[in-house]
Amino acid sequence: MGFIYRRPILIEEPVMWSRTFTVLFIISLILGIVGAAGSIFLPLLMKEEAIDYSIIGAVGALTGIGGGIAQLIVGAASDRGLDRKLLIVLSMLFLSLSFAASYVARGIPAYVLISLAVGLCTPIVATISLAIISDRASSEVMGRVMGSYRISRSIGWTVGNLSLGFIADAYGSKSILLYSSLFSSAALLAALNIPGGGRLKRKVEARGKATGELVLFLLSLGLVTMAASADNYFIPLLAVDNGLSKSAVGTITALGSLVEIPFMLLSGVVTDRFGDKIVMLFGAVGFALAYYRFNSAQVYLDFALAQALRGMSFALFYAASLALIGRLSRGSATVTGYYGLSQQVGSVVGPFLGGLVSNYLGLRETFIALSTMSLSALIPMLPIYRRMSSSTSRSVQR
């Protein structure tokens, strides 16, 4: 009698997998802290220097320039044997040096350097990390694995907003650049301990193959990222305009990240049970409702409730999207590079459009635009969901 072979959940020794995942988790956590500095407090630093909203949005948009193309190039090169550990180490080194240089320098050029460094290094590290993880985990638990990994960024974002908010109030906004350099150096030390250079455990069978499902998914991802990247810049500005302090802004944004943590775990479980597309649909709708709440926010509690809803929606959408790209990539950094490119394009367009809307229509009107962006992300997802439902129906009939 024959037997059916089932690929194990992990295809390497549990100890090695645990060490690899832990190191990548720590690096992602630190990138969350640094991301809070670049996205939340950098706009406030520019506002203190009376820089125009449109310029603040344009500087924020710079985070996406170069990063998307770099992800594709680096992803393809790593699939063909380039040392993945070396790529992560060099990225963290450049990020640390950029924050240190910006702390010494002054003016818009320093802020441009930070935006370019964060936009270049963070997505490269994320692309390589996702490829390493998707190579080692099976499709059956991809949602839970990716959800657990993504929690690291939420924890880092929470710690960054709380700590950097109080640091900015106590020592001045400029001091966050020095602390960000130190955090980046810590991530560099962690990267030196990635086991085995992050090499693939199995051969990548299809490098960079773009299917119809992948294209529609990336379009939806880009639209949501446009809104999510813009809100990082304009929620703090709206809160400060309503009389809240920088430490209050930090606690509000930290609350959203704190809410993300349990919902990341929940999203992973629900995704593995019901499918990644349906969870992404609910996440996009949640984003739209959260931005509608921000449009009418007046006091601290209003902002806190809207940010909590935003955190839930973020967790649902992005944990499910990571599970989907993990299943589609199967260890290919080229395919995870497509994922990063979509996010980078959204990161460029979102803050730029948000800056224009804020400058010419007002800050509150910006959140109506963000709500519309989130709802528009449902359009490319509907054909995928219908196709998935039809396939499920045919399977049941058989």
C-alpha positions as CSV (number, residue, x, y, z in Angstrom):
1,M,0.0,0.0,0.0
2,G,1.3,3.4,-1.0
3,F,1.5,6.4,1.2
4,I,1.0,10.2,0.7
5,Y,4.0,12.4,1.5
6,R,3.2,15.7,3.2
7,R,5.9,18.4,3.2
8,P,6.6,19.3,6.8
9,I,5.6,22.7,8.1
10,L,9.3,23.7,8.4
11,I,12.0,22.4,6.1
12,E,15.0,22.9,8.3
13,E,15.9,22.0,11.9
14,P,13.6,23.7,14.4
15,V,16.6,25.2,16.3
16,M,18.0,26.8,13.2
17,W,14.5,28.1,12.1
18,S,13.9,29.5,15.6
19,R,17.2,31.4,15.5
20,T,16.6,32.7,12.0
21,F,13.1,33.9,12.8
22,T,14.2,35.5,16.1
23,V,17.0,37.5,14.4
24,L,14.7,38.7,11.6
25,F,12.0,39.5,14.2
26,I,14.5,41.7,16.1
27,I,15.6,43.6,13.0
28,S,12.0,44.2,12.0
29,L,11.2,45.5,15.5
30,I,14.1,48.0,15.3
31,L,13.0,49.1,11.8
32,G,9.6,49.8,13.4
33,I,11.2,52.1,15.9
34,V,13.2,53.9,13.2
35,G,10.1,54.0,11.0
36,A,8.3,56.0,13.7
37,A,11.1,58.5,13.7
38,G,11.0,59.0,9.9
39,S,7.2,59.0,9.5
40,I,5.8,60.5,12.6
41,F,8.4,62.8,14.1
42,L,10.2,64.0,11.0
43,P,7.1,65.9,9.7
44,L,6.8,67.6,13.1
45,L,10.5,68.5,13.0
46,M,9.9,70.1,9.6
47,K,6.8,71.9,10.8
48,E,8.9,73.5,13.6
49,E,11.0,75.0,10.9
50,A,7.9,76.4,9.1
51,I,8.3,74.2,6.1
52,D,5.3,74.2,3.8
53,Y,2.9,71.2,3.9
54,S,3.5,70.4,0.2
55,I,7.2,70.2,0.8
56,I,6.6,68.0,3.9
57,G,4.6,65.7,1.7
58,A,7.2,65.7,-1.1
59,V,10.0,64.8,1.4
60,G,7.8,62.0,2.7
61,A,7.3,60.8,-0.9
62,L,11.0,60.5,-1.3
63,T,11.0,57.4,0.9
64,G,9.7,55.5,-2.2
65,I,12.2,56.8,-4.7
66,G,14.8,54.2,-5.6
67,G,13.6,51.6,-3.1
68,G,11.2,49.8,-5.3
69,I,13.7,49.4,-8.2
70,A,16.4,48.4,-5.7
71,Q,14.1,45.7,-4.3
72,L,13.6,44.2,-7.7
73,I,17.3,44.3,-8.5
74,V,18.4,43.0,-5.1
75,G,15.7,40.4,-5.0
76,A,16.7,39.0,-8.4
77,A,20.3,39.0,-7.5
78,S,19.7,37.2,-4.2
79,D,17.6,34.5,-6.0
80,R,20.7,33.9,-8.1
81,G,23.1,33.5,-5.2
82,L,24.0,36.9,-3.8
83,D,24.6,36.7,0.0
84,R,21.3,37.8,1.7
85,K,23.0,38.3,5.0
86,L,25.4,40.8,3.5
87,L,22.6,42.7,1.9
88,I,20.8,43.2,5.2
89,V,24.1,44.1,7.0
90,L,25.0,46.8,4.4
91,S,21.5,48.2,4.4
92,M,21.5,48.7,8.2
93,L,25.0,50.2,8.1
94,F,23.9,52.8,5.5
95,L,20.7,53.6,7.5
96,S,22.7,54.2,10.7
97,L,25.2,56.4,9.0
98,S,22.5,58.4,7.3
99,F,20.7,59.2,10.6
100,A,24.0,60.2,12.2
101,A,24.9,62.5,9.3
102,S,21.4,64.1,9.4
103,Y,21.8,64.8,13.2
104,V,24.9,66.8,12.5
105,A,23.5,68.5,9.4
106,R,20.6,71.0,9.2
107,G,17.8,71.9,6.9
108,I,15.9,70.2,4.1
109,P,18.9,68.3,2.7
110,A,19.2,66.4,6.0
111,Y,15.5,65.4,5.9
112,V,15.8,64.3,2.3
113,L,18.8,62.1,3.2
114,I,16.7,60.4,5.9
115,S,13.7,59.8,3.7
116,L,15.9,58.4,0.9
117,A,17.8,56.1,3.4
118,V,14.7,54.8,5.1
119,G,13.0,54.3,1.7
120,L,16.0,52.4,0.3
121,C,17.2,50.3,3.3
122,T,13.9,49.3,5.0
123,P,12.2,47.7,1.9
124,I,15.4,45.9,0.9
125,V,15.6,44.3,4.4
126,A,11.9,43.5,4.3
127,T,12.1,41.9,0.9
128,I,15.0,39.6,1.8
129,S,13.4,38.8,5.2
130,L,10.1,37.8,3.6
131,A,11.8,35.6,1.1
132,I,13.8,33.8,3.8
133,I,10.6,33.2,5.9
134,S,8.4,32.1,3.0
135,D,11.1,29.7,1.9
136,R,11.0,28.0,5.3
137,A,7.3,27.9,6.1
138,S,4.5,25.9,4.5
139,S,1.4,27.3,2.9
140,E,-0.8,25.7,5.6
141,V,0.6,28.0,8.3
142,M,1.8,30.9,6.2
143,G,-0.8,33.3,7.7
144,R,0.2,32.6,11.3
145,V,3.9,32.7,10.5
146,M,3.7,36.0,8.6
147,G,1.3,37.5,11.2
148,S,3.7,36.6,14.0
149,Y,6.6,38.2,12.0
150,R,4.6,41.4,11.2
151,I,3.9,41.8,15.0
152,S,7.6,42.8,15.3
153,R,7.1,46.0,13.3
154,S,4.0,46.9,15.3
155,I,5.9,46.4,18.6
156,G,8.7,48.5,17.3
157,W,6.3,51.2,16.1
158,T,4.7,51.3,19.5
159,V,8.0,51.5,21.4
160,G,9.2,54.2,18.9
161,N,6.2,56.4,19.2
162,L,6.1,56.2,23.0
163,S,9.8,56.7,23.6
164,L,10.6,59.1,20.8
165,G,7.6,61.2,21.7
166,F,8.8,61.8,25.2
167,I,12.4,62.2,24.0
168,A,11.3,64.9,21.5
169,D,9.4,66.8,24.2
170,A,12.3,66.5,26.7
171,Y,15.4,67.1,24.4
172,G,14.0,68.5,21.2
173,S,12.8,66.9,18.0
174,K,16.3,66.9,16.6
175,S,17.5,64.3,19.2
176,I,15.4,61.6,17.7
177,L,17.8,61.4,14.8
178,L,20.7,60.5,17.1
179,Y,18.6,57.8,18.8
180,S,17.5,56.4,15.5
181,S,21.2,56.1,14.5
182,L,21.9,54.1,17.6
183,F,18.8,51.8,17.1
184,S,20.0,51.2,13.5
185,S,23.4,50.2,14.8
186,A,21.7,47.7,17.1
187,A,19.9,46.2,14.1
188,L,23.3,46.0,12.3
189,L,24.7,43.9,15.1
190,A,21.6,41.6,15.0
191,A,22.0,41.1,11.3
192,L,25.5,39.8,11.8
193,N,24.0,36.8,13.6
194,I,21.7,35.6,10.7
195,P,22.4,31.9,10.4
196,G,23.8,30.5,7.2
197,G,23.8,33.9,5.3
198,G,20.0,33.5,4.8
199,R,20.6,31.1,1.9
200,L,17.7,29.3,0.3
201,K,16.7,25.9,1.5
202,R,15.1,24.9,-1.7
203,K,15.4,25.9,-5.4
204,V,13.3,28.8,-6.5
205,E,11.4,27.3,-9.4
206,A,9.8,30.5,-10.9
207,R,11.6,33.8,-10.6
208,G,9.5,36.9,-11.1
209,K,6.5,35.3,-12.9
210,A,3.7,37.9,-12.9
211,T,0.2,36.2,-12.9
212,G,-3.1,38.0,-13.2
213,E,-3.8,37.4,-9.6
214,L,-0.5,38.9,-8.6
215,V,-1.0,42.0,-10.6
216,L,-4.5,42.7,-9.2
217,F,-3.3,42.0,-5.7
218,L,-0.4,44.4,-6.1
219,L,-2.7,47.1,-7.4
220,S,-5.0,46.8,-4.4
221,L,-1.9,46.8,-2.1
222,G,-0.6,50.0,-3.7
223,L,-3.9,51.8,-3.2
224,V,-4.1,51.0,0.5
225,T,-0.4,51.8,1.0
226,M,-1.0,55.2,-0.6
227,A,-3.5,56.0,2.2
228,A,-1.5,54.3,5.0
229,S,1.7,56.0,4.1
230,A,0.1,59.5,3.8
231,D,-1.8,59.2,7.2
232,N,1.6,58.7,9.0
233,Y,2.4,62.2,8.0
234,F,-0.9,64.0,8.3
235,I,-2.4,62.4,11.5
236,P,0.3,64.1,13.7
237,L,-0.1,67.4,11.9
238,L,-3.9,67.3,12.4
239,A,-3.5,66.4,16.1
240,V,-1.0,69.2,16.7
241,D,-3.3,71.7,15.0
242,N,-6.0,70.6,17.5
243,G,-3.7,71.5,20.4
244,L,-2.2,68.1,21.3
245,S,1.4,67.8,22.4
246,K,4.1,65.7,20.7
247,S,4.0,63.2,23.5
248,A,0.2,63.0,23.1
249,V,0.7,62.4,19.4
250,G,3.2,59.6,20.3
251,T,0.7,57.9,22.6
252,I,-2.0,58.1,20.0
253,T,0.1,56.5,17.3
254,A,1.4,54.0,19.8
255,L,-2.1,53.0,20.7
256,G,-2.8,52.0,17.0
257,S,0.3,49.9,17.0
258,L,-0.6,48.3,20.3
259,V,-4.0,47.3,18.9
260,E,-2.3,45.8,15.8
261,I,-0.5,43.2,17.9
262,P,-3.5,40.9,18.9
263,F,-5.2,41.6,15.6
264,M,-2.1,40.5,13.7
265,L,-2.3,37.1,15.5
266,L,-6.1,37.0,14.8
267,S,-5.6,37.9,11.2
268,G,-3.1,35.1,10.8
269,V,-5.5,32.5,12.2
270,V,-8.5,33.8,10.3
271,T,-6.4,34.0,7.1
272,D,-5.4,30.4,7.3
273,R,-9.0,29.4,8.0
274,F,-11.0,31.5,5.5
275,G,-8.5,32.8,3.0
276,D,-6.3,35.9,2.6
277,K,-8.5,37.8,0.1
278,I,-11.6,38.1,2.2
279,V,-9.5,39.3,5.2
280,M,-7.9,42.0,3.0
281,L,-11.4,43.1,1.9
282,F,-12.4,43.7,5.5
283,G,-9.2,45.5,6.2
284,A,-9.6,48.0,3.3
285,V,-13.2,48.8,4.5
286,G,-11.9,49.3,8.0
287,F,-9.3,51.8,6.7
288,A,-12.0,53.8,5.0
289,L,-14.1,54.0,8.2
290,A,-11.0,55.0,10.3
291,Y,-10.2,57.9,8.0
292,Y,-13.8,59.1,8.1
293,R,-13.5,59.2,11.9
294,F,-10.3,61.2,11.7
295,N,-12.0,63.8,9.5
296,S,-14.3,64.8,12.4
297,A,-11.8,64.2,15.3
298,Q,-11.5,67.2,17.7
299,V,-10.1,65.9,21.1
300,Y,-7.6,63.3,22.3
301,L,-10.3,60.6,22.6
302,D,-11.5,61.1,19.1
303,F,-8.0,60.6,17.7
304,A,-7.4,57.6,20.0
305,L,-10.6,55.8,18.8
306,A,-9.9,56.5,15.1
307,Q,-6.3,55.3,15.5
308,A,-7.5,52.1,17.2
309,L,-9.8,51.4,14.3
310,R,-6.9,52.2,11.9
311,G,-4.7,49.7,13.8
312,M,-7.2,46.9,13.6
313,S,-7.6,47.5,9.9
314,F,-3.9,47.7,9.3
315,A,-3.4,44.4,11.0
316,L,-6.1,42.6,9.1
317,F,-5.1,43.9,5.7
318,Y,-1.3,43.6,5.9
319,A,-1.0,40.3,7.8
320,A,-3.3,38.8,5.1
321,S,-1.3,40.4,2.3
322,L,1.9,39.0,3.7
323,A,0.4,35.5,3.8
324,L,-0.7,35.9,0.2
325,I,2.7,37.1,-1.1
326,G,4.3,34.3,0.9
327,R,2.2,31.7,-0.8
328,L,2.8,33.3,-4.2
329,S,6.6,33.8,-3.8
330,R,7.7,30.4,-2.2
331,G,11.1,31.8,-1.4
332,S,11.6,34.0,-4.4
333,A,13.0,37.4,-3.4
334,T,12.0,38.7,-6.9
335,V,8.3,38.1,-6.2
336,T,8.6,39.6,-2.7
337,G,10.3,42.5,-4.5
338,Y,7.2,43.1,-6.5
339,Y,5.3,43.3,-3.2
340,G,7.8,45.9,-2.0
341,L,7.7,47.8,-5.2
342,S,3.9,48.2,-4.9
343,Q,4.3,49.5,-1.4
344,Q,7.1,51.9,-2.5
345,V,5.0,53.3,-5.3
346,G,2.1,53.8,-2.8
347,S,4.6,55.4,-0.4
348,V,5.6,57.9,-3.0
349,V,2.2,58.8,-4.4
350,G,0.3,58.9,-1.1
351,P,2.2,61.5,0.8
352,F,2.6,63.7,-2.3
353,L,-1.1,63.7,-3.0
354,G,-1.8,64.2,0.6
355,G,0.4,67.2,0.7
356,L,-1.3,68.7,-2.3
357,V,-4.8,68.1,-0.8
358,S,-3.8,69.5,2.6
359,N,-2.2,72.6,1.0
360,Y,-5.1,73.5,-1.3
361,L,-8.1,72.1,0.5
362,G,-7.2,71.6,4.1
363,L,-6.0,68.9,6.5
364,R,-9.4,67.5,7.2
365,E,-10.2,67.1,3.6
366,T,-7.1,65.0,3.2
367,F,-8.8,62.3,5.3
368,I,-11.8,62.2,3.0
369,A,-9.4,61.6,0.1
370,L,-7.6,58.8,2.1
371,S,-11.0,57.1,2.8
372,T,-11.8,57.2,-0.9
373,M,-8.4,55.6,-1.7
374,S,-9.0,52.8,0.7
375,L,-12.4,52.0,-0.8
376,S,-11.0,52.1,-4.3
377,A,-8.6,49.2,-3.3
378,L,-11.7,47.0,-3.2
379,I,-12.1,47.2,-7.0
380,P,-9.1,45.1,-8.1
381,M,-9.7,42.7,-5.2
382,L,-13.3,41.8,-6.3
383,P,-12.3,39.7,-9.4
384,I,-9.8,37.8,-7.3
385,Y,-12.4,37.1,-4.6
386,R,-15.0,36.0,-7.2
387,R,-12.5,33.7,-8.9
388,M,-11.6,32.2,-5.5
389,S,-15.3,31.7,-4.7
390,S,-15.9,30.0,-8.1
391,S,-13.0,27.7,-7.6
392,T,-14.2,26.7,-4.2
393,S,-17.7,26.1,-5.5
394,R,-16.4,23.8,-8.3
395,S,-14.2,21.9,-5.8
396,V,-17.3,21.3,-3.6
397,Q,-19.3,20.0,-6.5
398,R,-16.6,17.5,-7.4
